Amino acid sequence: MATLTIRDLDEDLKAKLRVRAAEHGRSMEAEVRAILAAALTRSATGPGLGSRIRQRFTDVGDVALELPERTEFPRLPEIFE
């Protein structure tokens, strides 16, 4: 297994990690492995981001927005000039 070194970890965060590891009966390294595994292997269950946004704004109703008339062509980014 590869070795991972984390530098400049905030002392408060390190203390919280130490407490959490003790609560679970693990070393700090084992706790970090468990946290990373849980964060990176979560299954994508439930609705996606677009569906959640739509659900959040369903109560807003129909909103008509006036789009301004285009008076000039879009400009190219400076990297293409």
The first five atom37 places (N, CA, C, CB, O) and aatype in JSON, in Angstrom:
{
  "aatype": [12, 0, 16, 10, 16, 9, 1, 3, 10, 3, 6, 3, 10, 11, 0, 11, 10, 1, 19, 1, 0, 0, 6, 8, 7, 1, 15, 12, 6, 0, 6, 19, 1, 0, 9, 10, 0, 0, 0, 10, 16, 1, 15, 0, 16, 7, 14, 7, 10, 7, 15, 1, 9, 1, 5, 1, 13, 16, 3, 19, 7, 3, 19, 0, 10, 6, 10, 14, 6, 1, 16, 6, 13, 14, 1, 10, 14, 6, 9, 13, 6],
  "atom_mask": [
    [1, 1, 1, 1, 1],
    [1, 1, 1, 1, 1],
    [1, 1, 1, 1, 1],
    [1, 1, 1, 1, 1],
    [1, 1, 1, 1, 1],
    [1, 1, 1, 1, 1],
    [1, 1, 1, 1, 1],
    [1, 1, 1, 1, 1],
    [1, 1, 1, 1, 1],
    [1, 1, 1, 1, 1],
    [1, 1, 1, 1, 1],
    [1, 1, 1, 1, 1],
    [1, 1, 1, 1, 1],
    [1, 1, 1, 1, 1],
    [1, 1, 1, 1, 1],
    [1, 1, 1, 1, 1],
    [1, 1, 1, 1, 1],
    [1, 1, 1, 1, 1],
    [1, 1, 1, 1, 1],
    [1, 1, 1, 1, 1],
    [1, 1, 1, 1, 1],
    [1, 1, 1, 1, 1],
    [1, 1, 1, 1, 1],
    [1, 1, 1, 1, 1],
    [1, 1, 1, 0, 1],
    [1, 1, 1, 1, 1],
    [1, 1, 1, 1, 1],
    [1, 1, 1, 1, 1],
    [1, 1, 1, 1, 1],
    [1, 1, 1, 1, 1],
    [1, 1, 1, 1, 1],
    [1, 1, 1, 1, 1],
    [1, 1, 1, 1, 1],
    [1, 1, 1, 1, 1],
    [1, 1, 1, 1, 1],
    [1, 1, 1, 1, 1],
    [1, 1, 1, 1, 1],
    [1, 1, 1, 1, 1],
    [1, 1, 1, 1, 1],
    [1, 1, 1, 1, 1],
    [1, 1, 1, 1, 1],
    [1, 1, 1, 1, 1],
    [1, 1, 1, 1, 1],
    [1, 1, 1, 1, 1],
    [1, 1, 1, 1, 1],
    [1, 1, 1, 0, 1],
    [1, 1, 1, 1, 1],
    [1, 1, 1, 0, 1],
    [1, 1, 1, 1, 1],
    [1, 1, 1, 0, 1],
    [1, 1, 1, 1, 1],
    [1, 1, 1, 1, 1],
    [1, 1, 1, 1, 1],
    [1, 1, 1, 1, 1],
    [1, 1, 1, 1, 1],
    [1, 1, 1, 1, 1],
    [1, 1, 1, 1, 1],
    [1, 1, 1, 1, 1],
    [1, 1, 1, 1, 1],
    [1, 1, 1, 1, 1],
    [1, 1, 1, 0, 1],
    [1, 1, 1, 1, 1],
    [1, 1, 1, 1, 1],
    [1, 1, 1, 1, 1],
    [1, 1, 1, 1, 1],
    [1, 1, 1, 1, 1],
    [1, 1, 1, 1, 1],
    [1, 1, 1, 1, 1],
    [1, 1, 1, 1, 1],
    [1, 1, 1, 1, 1],
    [1, 1, 1, 1, 1],
    [1, 1, 1, 1, 1],
    [1, 1, 1, 1, 1],
    [1, 1, 1, 1, 1],
    [1, 1, 1, 1, 1],
    [1, 1, 1, 1, 1],
    [1, 1, 1, 1, 1],
    [1, 1, 1, 1, 1],
    [1, 1, 1, 1, 1],
    [1, 1, 1, 1, 1],
    [1, 1, 1, 1, 1]
  ],
  "atom_positions": [
    [[0.84, -1.17, 0.0], [0.0, 0.0, 0.0], [0.89, 1.24, 0.0], [-0.96, 0.0, 1.22], [1.95, 1.25, 0.63]],
    [[0.47, 2.27, -0.7], [1.23, 3.5, -0.8], [1.19, 4.27, 0.52], [0.7, 4.37, -1.94], [0.27, 4.12, 1.32]],
    [[2.2, 5.09, 0.72], [2.27, 5.94, 1.91], [1.81, 7.33, 1.55], [3.7, 5.96, 2.49], [2.17, 7.86, 0.49]],
    [[1.02, 7.94, 2.42], [0.52, 9.29, 2.21], [0.94, 10.13, 3.4], [-1.04, 9.3, 2.03], [0.68, 9.76, 4.55]],
    [[1.57, 11.26, 3.14], [1.99, 12.17, 4.2], [1.19, 13.45, 4.09], [3.52, 12.46, 4.14], [1.1, 14.03, 3.01]],
    [[0.62, 13.89, 5.2], [-0.13, 15.14, 5.22], [0.61, 16.11, 6.11], [-1.61, 14.92, 5.71], [0.8, 15.85, 7.3]],
    [[1.04, 17.22, 5.55], [1.8, 18.22, 6.3], [0.9, 19.4, 6.66], [3.02, 18.71, 5.48], [-0.15, 19.61, 6.05]],
    [[1.33, 20.15, 7.66], [0.65, 21.38, 8.09], [-0.81, 21.15, 8.44], [0.75, 22.43, 7.0], [-1.67, 21.96, 8.09]],
    [[-1.1, 20.06, 9.11], [-2.46, 19.78, 9.57], [-2.74, 20.65, 10.78], [-2.64, 18.27, 9.91], [-1.95, 20.69, 11.73]],
    [[-3.85, 21.36, 10.76], [-4.24, 22.24, 11.85], [-4.29, 21.45, 13.16], [-5.61, 22.9, 11.56], [-4.8, 20.33, 13.19]],
    [[-3.76, 22.03, 14.24], [-3.71, 21.34, 15.53], [-5.1, 20.97, 16.05], [-2.99, 22.2, 16.56], [-5.29, 19.9, 16.63]],
    [[-6.08, 21.86, 15.83], [-7.45, 21.58, 16.28], [-8.02, 20.38, 15.52], [-8.35, 22.82, 16.08], [-8.67, 19.51, 16.11]],
    [[-7.77, 20.34, 14.21], [-8.24, 19.23, 13.4], [-7.55, 17.93, 13.8], [-8.0, 19.51, 11.91], [-8.18, 16.87, 13.86]],
    [[-6.27, 18.03, 14.09], [-5.51, 16.85, 14.51], [-6.05, 16.32, 15.84], [-4.01, 17.2, 14.64], [-6.15, 15.11, 16.03]],
    [[-6.4, 17.22, 16.76], [-6.96, 16.8, 18.05], [-8.31, 16.12, 17.85], [-7.11, 18.01, 19.0], [-8.6, 15.11, 18.49]],
    [[-9.15, 16.67, 16.95], [-10.45, 16.05, 16.66], [-10.28, 14.67, 16.05], [-11.27, 16.94, 15.72], [-11.03, 13.75, 16.35]],
    [[-9.28, 14.53, 15.19], [-8.99, 13.24, 14.58], [-8.55, 12.24, 15.64], [-7.91, 13.37, 13.5], [-8.96, 11.08, 15.62]],
    [[-7.72, 12.69, 16.58], [-7.24, 11.82, 17.65], [-8.42, 11.34, 18.51], [-6.21, 12.57, 18.54], [-8.49, 10.16, 18.86]],
    [[-9.35, 12.24, 18.83], [-10.53, 11.87, 19.63], [-11.41, 10.9, 18.87], [-11.34, 13.13, 20.03], [-11.87, 9.9, 19.41]],
    [[-11.65, 11.2, 17.6], [-12.51, 10.33, 16.78], [-11.9, 8.93, 16.65], [-12.73, 10.94, 15.38], [-12.61, 7.93, 16.71]],
    [[-10.58, 8.87, 16.46], [-9.91, 7.58, 16.36], [-10.05, 6.8, 17.66], [-8.41, 7.76, 16.01], [-10.31, 5.6, 17.64]],
    [[-9.9, 7.49, 18.8], [-10.04, 6.83, 20.1], [-11.46, 6.32, 20.3], [-9.65, 7.78, 21.24], [-11.67, 5.24, 20.84]],
    [[-12.45, 7.1, 19.87], [-13.85, 6.68, 20.0], [-14.13, 5.41, 19.22], [-14.78, 7.79, 19.53], [-14.94, 4.59, 19.63]],
    [[-13.44, 5.25, 18.09], [-13.64, 4.06, 17.26], [-12.63, 2.95, 17.57], [-13.54, 4.43, 15.8], [-12.67, 1.89, 16.95]],
    [[-11.74, 3.21, 18.53], [-10.76, 2.19, 18.91], [-9.72, 1.93, 17.83], [0.0, 0.0, 0.0], [-9.26, 0.8, 17.67]],
    [[-9.36, 2.96, 17.1], [-8.39, 2.81, 16.01], [-7.23, 3.79, 16.21], [-9.06, 3.05, 14.64], [-7.31, 4.73, 17.0]],
    [[-6.17, 3.53, 15.49], [-5.07, 4.5, 15.45], [-5.5, 5.67, 14.56], [-3.75, 3.84, 14.91], [-6.48, 5.57, 13.82]],
    [[-4.77, 6.76, 14.65], [-5.11, 7.91, 13.81], [-4.99, 7.55, 12.33], [-4.2, 9.11, 14.14], [-5.8, 7.99, 11.51]],
    [[-3.98, 6.76, 11.98], [-3.8, 6.35, 10.59], [-4.97, 5.5, 10.11], [-2.48, 5.58, 10.43], [-5.45, 5.67, 8.99]],
    [[-5.41, 4.57, 10.96], [-6.55, 3.72, 10.59], [-7.82, 4.56, 10.46], [-6.76, 2.6, 11.63], [-8.65, 4.29, 9.59]],
    [[-7.98, 5.56, 11.32], [-9.15, 6.43, 11.24], [-9.14, 7.24, 9.94], [-9.21, 7.39, 12.45], [-10.18, 7.38, 9.29]],
    [[-7.98, 7.75, 9.56], [-7.87, 8.49, 8.3], [-8.21, 7.58, 7.13], [-6.44, 9.08, 8.12], [-8.91, 7.99, 6.2]],
    [[-7.73, 6.33, 7.16], [-8.06, 5.39, 6.09], [-9.56, 5.16, 6.01], [-7.34, 4.05, 6.3], [-10.13, 5.12, 4.92]],
    [[-10.21, 5.01, 7.17], [-11.66, 4.79, 7.2], [-12.41, 6.01, 6.68], [-12.13, 4.46, 8.65], [-13.38, 5.87, 5.93]],
    [[-11.98, 7.2, 7.07], [-12.63, 8.43, 6.59], [-12.49, 8.56, 5.08], [-12.02, 9.67, 7.29], [-13.46, 8.85, 4.39]],
    [[-11.29, 8.35, 4.57], [-11.08, 8.45, 3.12], [-11.87, 7.39, 2.36], [-9.59, 8.3, 2.79], [-12.46, 7.68, 1.32]],
    [[-11.89, 6.17, 2.88], [-12.65, 5.11, 2.2], [-14.13, 5.45, 2.17], [-12.43, 3.75, 2.91], [-14.78, 5.25, 1.14]],
    [[-14.67, 5.96, 3.27], [-16.09, 6.3, 3.31], [-16.41, 7.46, 2.37], [-16.51, 6.66, 4.74], [-17.44, 7.46, 1.7]],
    [[-15.51, 8.45, 2.32], [-15.76, 9.63, 1.48], [-15.62, 9.31, -0.01], [-14.8, 10.75, 1.85], [-16.34, 9.87, -0.83]],
    [[-14.71, 8.44, -0.35], [-14.41, 8.21, -1.77], [-15.13, 7.02, -2.37], [-12.95, 8.01, -1.94], [-15.1, 6.84, -3.59]],
    [[-15.79, 6.21, -1.56], [-16.48, 5.04, -2.12], [-17.98, 5.13, -1.94], [-15.97, 3.78, -1.47], [-18.68, 4.13, -2.09]],
    [[-18.49, 6.32, -1.63], [-19.95, 6.48, -1.51], [-20.61, 6.18, -2.84], [-20.31, 7.91, -1.05], [-20.15, 6.61, -3.9]],
    [[-21.68, 5.43, -2.76], [-22.41, 5.15, -3.98], [-23.31, 6.35, -4.3], [-23.25, 3.85, -3.86], [-23.79, 7.04, -3.4]],
    [[-23.51, 6.58, -5.56], [-24.35, 7.7, -5.99], [-25.8, 7.25, -5.95], [-23.95, 8.19, -7.43], [-26.36, 6.81, -6.96]],
    [[-26.41, 7.37, -4.79], [-27.82, 7.0, -4.67], [-28.65, 8.26, -4.62], [-28.06, 6.12, -3.42], [-28.17, 9.32, -4.22]],
    [[-29.87, 8.13, -5.01], [-30.77, 9.28, -4.97], [-30.65, 10.11, -6.23], [0.0, 0.0, 0.0], [-29.9, 9.78, -7.15]],
    [[-31.4, 11.19, -6.26], [-31.41, 12.02, -7.47], [-30.09, 12.75, -7.66], [-32.55, 13.03, -7.4], [-29.36, 13.02, -6.7]],
    [[-29.79, 13.06, -8.91], [-28.58, 13.79, -9.23], [-28.71, 15.27, -8.92], [0.0, 0.0, 0.0], [-29.76, 15.72, -8.46]],
    [[-27.67, 16.01, -9.17], [-27.64, 17.43, -8.86], [-28.73, 18.2, -9.6], [-26.28, 18.01, -9.18], [-29.42, 19.03, -9.01]],
    [[-28.88, 17.94, -10.88], [-29.91, 18.63, -11.66], [-31.31, 18.38, -11.13], [0.0, 0.0, 0.0], [-32.13, 19.29, -11.06]],
    [[-31.59, 17.14, -10.78], [-32.91, 16.8, -10.22], [-33.14, 17.47, -8.88], [-33.06, 15.29, -10.08], [-34.24, 17.92, -8.59]],
    [[-32.09, 17.54, -8.06], [-32.24, 18.19, -6.75], [-32.48, 19.69, -6.91], [-30.99, 17.95, -5.88], [-33.27, 20.28, -6.17]],
    [[-31.81, 20.31, -7.87], [-32.04, 21.74, -8.12], [-33.47, 21.96, -8.59], [-31.04, 22.28, -9.18], [-34.14, 22.88, -8.13]],
    [[-33.93, 21.13, -9.5], [-35.3, 21.26, -10.0], [-36.31, 21.1, -8.87], [-35.58, 20.22, -11.1], [-37.28, 21.85, -8.79]],
    [[-36.1, 20.11, -7.99], [-37.0, 19.9, -6.86], [-37.03, 21.12, -5.95], [-36.57, 18.67, -6.06], [-38.09, 21.5, -5.45]],
    [[-35.88, 21.73, -5.73], [-35.82, 22.87, -4.83], [-36.62, 24.05, -5.35], [-34.38, 23.28, -4.61], [-37.17, 24.81, -4.56]],
    [[-36.7, 24.22, -6.67], [-37.36, 25.38, -7.24], [-38.72, 25.1, -7.85], [-36.47, 25.99, -8.26], [-39.24, 25.93, -8.59]],
    [[-39.31, 23.94, -7.58], [-40.63, 23.63, -8.15], [-41.72, 24.54, -7.61], [-40.99, 22.18, -7.87], [-42.68, 24.82, -8.32]],
    [[-41.59, 25.01, -6.38], [-42.61, 25.87, -5.79], [-42.55, 27.31, -6.3], [-42.47, 25.87, -4.3], [-43.47, 28.09, -6.04]],
    [[-41.52, 27.67, -7.0], [-41.36, 29.05, -7.48], [-42.4, 29.37, -8.54], [-39.94, 29.28, -8.04], [-42.85, 30.51, -8.65]],
    [[-42.78, 28.38, -9.32], [-43.77, 28.61, -10.38], [-43.1, 29.04, -11.67], [0.0, 0.0, 0.0], [-41.88, 28.99, -11.81]],
    [[-43.92, 29.46, -12.6], [-43.42, 29.86, -13.91], [-42.87, 31.28, -13.84], [-44.53, 29.75, -14.99], [-43.58, 32.21, -13.44]],
    [[-41.64, 31.43, -14.21], [-41.01, 32.75, -14.18], [-40.63, 33.13, -15.6], [-39.75, 32.76, -13.24], [-39.9, 32.41, -16.27]],
    [[-41.14, 34.26, -16.05], [-40.8, 34.74, -17.39], [-39.72, 35.81, -17.27], [-42.07, 35.3, -18.13], [-39.92, 36.83, -16.62]],
    [[-38.61, 35.55, -17.88], [-37.51, 36.5, -17.86], [-37.36, 37.13, -19.24], [-36.2, 35.82, -17.42], [-37.4, 36.44, -20.25]],
    [[-37.19, 38.43, -19.25], [-36.95, 39.1, -20.52], [-35.47, 39.03, -20.84], [-37.43, 40.57, -20.48], [-34.63, 39.46, -20.05]],
    [[-35.17, 38.49, -21.99], [-33.78, 38.43, -22.41], [-33.43, 39.69, -23.18], [-33.51, 37.16, -23.26], [-34.18, 40.11, -24.06]],
    [[-32.31, 40.29, -22.86], [-31.93, 41.51, -23.59], [-31.61, 41.18, -25.04], [-30.74, 42.19, -22.91], [-31.14, 40.09, -25.36]],
    [[-31.85, 42.13, -25.91], [-31.55, 41.94, -27.32], [-30.04, 42.03, -27.52], [-32.28, 42.99, -28.2], [-29.38, 42.89, -26.94]],
    [[-29.52, 41.14, -28.35], [-28.09, 41.17, -28.63], [-27.8, 42.28, -29.63], [-27.6, 39.81, -29.18], [-28.41, 42.36, -30.69]],
    [[-26.86, 43.12, -29.27], [-26.53, 44.23, -30.16], [-25.16, 44.06, -30.81], [-26.56, 45.54, -29.4], [-24.81, 44.8, -31.73]],
    [[-24.39, 43.09, -30.33], [-23.08, 42.84, -30.93], [-22.78, 41.35, -30.87], [-21.96, 43.65, -30.21], [-23.4, 40.61, -30.11]],
    [[-21.82, 40.93, -31.68], [-21.43, 39.53, -31.7], [-20.6, 39.21, -30.46], [-20.65, 39.2, -33.0], [-19.92, 40.08, -29.92]],
    [[-20.66, 37.97, -30.02], [-19.82, 37.59, -28.87], [-18.35, 37.77, -29.2], [-20.1, 36.13, -28.45], [-17.94, 37.58, -30.35]],
    [[-17.57, 38.14, -28.2], [-16.13, 38.33, -28.4], [-15.39, 37.04, -28.12], [-15.59, 39.47, -27.5], [-15.78, 36.27, -27.24]],
    [[-14.33, 36.8, -28.85], [-13.48, 35.63, -28.58], [-12.61, 35.91, -27.37], [-12.61, 35.28, -29.81], [-12.23, 37.06, -27.13]],
    [[-12.29, 34.88, -26.62], [-11.35, 35.09, -25.5], [-10.01, 35.57, -26.04], [-11.15, 33.79, -24.67], [-9.66, 35.29, -27.19]],
    [[-9.28, 36.28, -25.23], [-8.0, 36.86, -25.66], [-6.99, 35.81, -26.09], [-7.42, 37.69, -24.55], [-6.09, 36.12, -26.86]],
    [[-7.11, 34.6, -25.62], [-6.13, 33.57, -25.98], [-6.21, 33.21, -27.46], [-6.34, 32.32, -25.13], [-5.26, 32.64, -28.0]],
    [[-7.34, 33.52, -28.12], [-7.49, 33.19, -29.53], [-7.17, 34.36, -30.44], [-8.89, 32.7, -29.8], [-7.18, 34.21, -31.66]],
    [[-6.91, 35.49, -29.88], [-6.62, 36.66, -30.73], [-5.2, 36.68, -31.17], [-6.94, 37.95, -30.01], [-4.79, 37.59, -31.89]]
  ]
}
